[in-house]
Amino acid sequence: METKQISLKDVYEKLLKLEMSLSKVDQYIEDLEFARRTNEAWERYEDGEFKSLSEEEFLEELDKW
């Protein structure tokens, strides 16, 4: 069986590509979580389970997201 040599540069480039792919996965996970929470909030709104907040209270809640 013949072994193939790979340069450090090639390894580095492959690691960079992998890192970029993983960051995309992380972004997709964040996007899905935002969509899930938005959907839950919309369902609560439709069920009449919502509350009024002052501007300050709203911004504090928004920071939690």
Distance bins in CASP14 RR format, pairs under 12 A and 6 or more apart:
PFRMAT RR
TARGET T0000
AUTHOR 0000-0000-0000
RMODE 2
METHOD distances of the structure
MODEL  1
4 10 0 0 0 0 0 1 0 0 0 0 0
5 11 0 0 0 0 0 1 0 0 0 0 0
6 12 0 0 0 0 0 1 0 0 0 0 0
6 13 0 0 0 0 0 1 0 0 0 0 0
6 14 0 0 0 0 1 0 0 0 0 0 0
6 15 0 0 0 0 0 1 0 0 0 0 0
7 13 0 0 0 0 1 0 0 0 0 0 0
7 14 0 0 0 0 0 1 0 0 0 0 0
8 14 0 0 0 0 0 1 0 0 0 0 0
8 15 0 0 0 0 0 1 0 0 0 0 0
9 15 0 0 0 0 0 1 0 0 0 0 0
9 16 0 0 0 0 0 1 0 0 0 0 0
10 16 0 0 0 0 0 1 0 0 0 0 0
10 17 0 0 0 0 0 1 0 0 0 0 0
11 17 0 0 0 0 0 1 0 0 0 0 0
11 18 0 0 0 0 0 1 0 0 0 0 0
12 18 0 0 0 0 0 1 0 0 0 0 0
12 19 0 0 0 0 0 1 0 0 0 0 0
13 19 0 0 0 0 0 1 0 0 0 0 0
13 20 0 0 0 0 0 1 0 0 0 0 0
14 20 0 0 0 0 0 1 0 0 0 0 0
14 21 0 0 0 0 0 1 0 0 0 0 0
15 21 0 0 0 0 0 1 0 0 0 0 0
15 22 0 0 0 0 0 1 0 0 0 0 0
16 22 0 0 0 0 0 1 0 0 0 0 0
16 23 0 0 0 0 0 1 0 0 0 0 0
17 23 0 0 0 0 0 1 0 0 0 0 0
17 24 0 0 0 0 0 1 0 0 0 0 0
18 24 0 0 0 0 0 1 0 0 0 0 0
18 25 0 0 0 0 0 1 0 0 0 0 0
19 25 0 0 0 0 0 1 0 0 0 0 0
19 26 0 0 0 0 0 1 0 0 0 0 0
20 26 0 0 0 0 0 1 0 0 0 0 0
20 27 0 0 0 0 0 1 0 0 0 0 0
21 27 0 0 0 0 0 1 0 0 0 0 0
21 28 0 0 0 0 0 1 0 0 0 0 0
22 28 0 0 0 0 0 1 0 0 0 0 0
22 29 0 0 0 0 0 1 0 0 0 0 0
23 29 0 0 0 0 0 1 0 0 0 0 0
23 30 0 0 0 0 0 1 0 0 0 0 0
24 30 0 0 0 0 0 1 0 0 0 0 0
24 31 0 0 0 0 0 1 0 0 0 0 0
25 31 0 0 0 0 0 1 0 0 0 0 0
25 32 0 0 0 0 0 1 0 0 0 0 0
26 32 0 0 0 0 0 1 0 0 0 0 0
26 33 0 0 0 0 0 1 0 0 0 0 0
27 33 0 0 0 0 0 1 0 0 0 0 0
27 34 0 0 0 0 0 1 0 0 0 0 0
28 34 0 0 0 0 0 1 0 0 0 0 0
28 35 0 0 0 0 0 1 0 0 0 0 0
29 35 0 0 0 0 0 1 0 0 0 0 0
29 36 0 0 0 0 0 1 0 0 0 0 0
30 36 0 0 0 0 0 1 0 0 0 0 0
30 37 0 0 0 0 0 1 0 0 0 0 0
30 65 0 0 0 0 0 1 0 0 0 0 0
31 37 0 0 0 0 0 1 0 0 0 0 0
31 38 0 0 0 0 0 1 0 0 0 0 0
32 38 0 0 0 0 0 1 0 0 0 0 0
32 39 0 0 0 0 0 1 0 0 0 0 0
33 39 0 0 0 0 0 1 0 0 0 0 0
33 40 0 0 0 0 0 1 0 0 0 0 0
33 65 0 0 0 0 1 0 0 0 0 0 0
34 40 0 0 0 0 0 1 0 0 0 0 0
34 41 0 0 0 0 0 1 0 0 0 0 0
34 65 1 0 0 1 0 0 0 0 0 0 0
35 41 0 0 0 0 0 1 0 0 0 0 0
35 42 0 0 0 0 0 1 0 0 0 0 0
36 42 0 0 0 0 0 1 0 0 0 0 0
36 43 0 0 0 0 0 1 0 0 0 0 0
36 65 0 0 0 0 0 1 0 0 0 0 0
37 43 0 0 0 0 0 1 0 0 0 0 0
37 44 0 0 0 0 0 1 0 0 0 0 0
37 61 0 0 0 0 0 1 0 0 0 0 0
37 62 0 0 0 0 0 1 0 0 0 0 0
37 64 0 0 0 0 0 1 0 0 0 0 0
37 65 1 0 0 1 0 0 0 0 0 0 0
38 44 0 0 0 0 0 1 0 0 0 0 0
38 45 0 0 0 0 0 1 0 0 0 0 0
38 65 0 0 0 0 1 0 0 0 0 0 0
39 45 0 0 0 0 0 1 0 0 0 0 0
39 46 0 0 0 0 0 1 0 0 0 0 0
40 46 0 0 0 0 0 1 0 0 0 0 0
40 47 0 0 0 0 0 1 0 0 0 0 0
40 49 0 0 0 0 0 1 0 0 0 0 0
40 50 0 0 0 0 0 1 0 0 0 0 0
40 65 0 0 0 0 0 1 0 0 0 0 0
41 47 0 0 0 0 0 1 0 0 0 0 0
41 48 0 0 0 0 0 1 0 0 0 0 0
41 49 0 0 0 0 1 0 0 0 0 0 0
41 50 0 0 0 0 1 0 0 0 0 0 0
41 51 0 0 0 0 0 1 0 0 0 0 0
41 61 0 0 0 0 0 1 0 0 0 0 0
41 62 0 0 0 0 0 1 0 0 0 0 0
41 65 0 0 0 0 1 0 0 0 0 0 0
42 48 0 0 0 0 0 1 0 0 0 0 0
42 49 0 0 0 0 0 1 0 0 0 0 0
42 50 0 0 0 0 1 0 0 0 0 0 0
43 49 0 0 0 0 1 0 0 0 0 0 0
43 50 0 0 0 0 0 1 0 0 0 0 0
44 50 1 0 0 1 0 0 0 0 0 0 0
44 51 0 0 0 0 1 0 0 0 0 0 0
45 51 0 0 0 0 0 1 0 0 0 0 0
50 58 0 0 0 0 0 1 0 0 0 0 0
50 61 0 0 0 0 0 1 0 0 0 0 0
51 57 0 0 0 0 1 0 0 0 0 0 0
51 58 0 0 0 0 0 1 0 0 0 0 0
51 61 0 0 0 0 1 0 0 0 0 0 0
52 58 0 0 0 0 1 0 0 0 0 0 0
52 61 0 0 0 0 0 1 0 0 0 0 0
53 59 0 0 0 0 1 0 0 0 0 0 0
53 60 0 0 0 0 1 0 0 0 0 0 0
53 61 1 0 0 1 0 0 0 0 0 0 0
53 62 0 0 0 0 1 0 0 0 0 0 0
54 60 0 0 0 0 1 0 0 0 0 0 0
54 61 0 0 0 0 0 1 0 0 0 0 0
55 61 0 0 0 0 0 1 0 0 0 0 0
55 62 0 0 0 0 0 1 0 0 0 0 0
56 62 0 0 0 0 0 1 0 0 0 0 0
56 63 0 0 0 0 0 1 0 0 0 0 0
57 63 0 0 0 0 0 1 0 0 0 0 0
57 64 0 0 0 0 0 1 0 0 0 0 0
58 64 0 0 0 0 0 1 0 0 0 0 0
58 65 0 0 0 0 0 1 0 0 0 0 0
59 65 0 0 0 0 0 1 0 0 0 0 0
END
